[in-house]
Amino acid sequence: MKKIVSKRLISVCIAAVLLVSLFAVPVSADYKAIQKPGEYVGQAQYTDIVTYINHYAIPSWIVNGYPMVAVEDLNKYGFDVLWDSVNRTLRIFRNSNTYPNPIPVYLPKDSQLGTKQCDVYASDVKVYINDYEYQVQGFSGIAGYTFIYVGDLTALGATMYYVSENKAVNIWINGMSIAEYQRPTATKPTEYKIPVQQVAANTAADTTVYYDYIDANMPDWAVPTVTKLVNKGYIKGDAYGRLRLTEEDLRYFVVNDRAGIYGD
């Protein structure tokens, strides 16, 4: 039976370490249901708090005060990550036989700390722990990556704690390779690229009105046609689940629909 990982499960896993470590940053977010794809979550911000898996540093973000990591990066840290393009799912498994090949982690420049890296949205990609045992929330913000809260890794048996003097979120998994602790010291501009459409949407010069979802914002006269086209698979959302339809698009589709081009 599929389950949704929540803060209650995670808090049980980290309760013991709370006795010996004071948390200055939360490691897991409190959500009780999977969010609608395309729903705005918040801003990813540059941070000097580093996330480690068995002392191997892994690139991470801070979103609404919570650290996130890319699911796709986990396959370099002792996990198997399986992608199903047909069903748009990612599954995460522990693999103690895989030796980590960590990604270089760079600290942001001081001038970048706390500033926005990109906007984050709930992803349409479904993320599961093991063989669909638990479903966790996936997020998008940078093309080609799906992110999860690091706290959700406790569903794989991880223990998590925060060491304030090291500005470190530690993820500890027994039975997996262990590195010697070493904090990154080099700074380097981010290599992540924000999707072009996201930049345009946040530019003041872009005054185009987009209809991203079939909701109260979409004109009533267009809803039946757009619903039909989505159900038939003729229209699909972008990486964030947004339809990005303009009024011109809506009128074009409605005229074609009235002419019978799309069938019943």
Secondary structure by P-SEA (a helix, b strand, c coil): cbbbbcaaaaaaaacccccccccccccbbbbcccccccccccccccccbbbbcccbbbbbbbcccbbbbbccccccccbbbbbbcccbbbbbbbbccccccccbbbbcccccccccccccccccbbbbcccccbbbbbbbccccccccccccccccbbbbbbbcccccbbbbbccccccccccccccccccccccaaaaaaacccccccccccccccccccaaaaaaaaaaaccccccccccccccaaaaaaaaaaaaaccccc
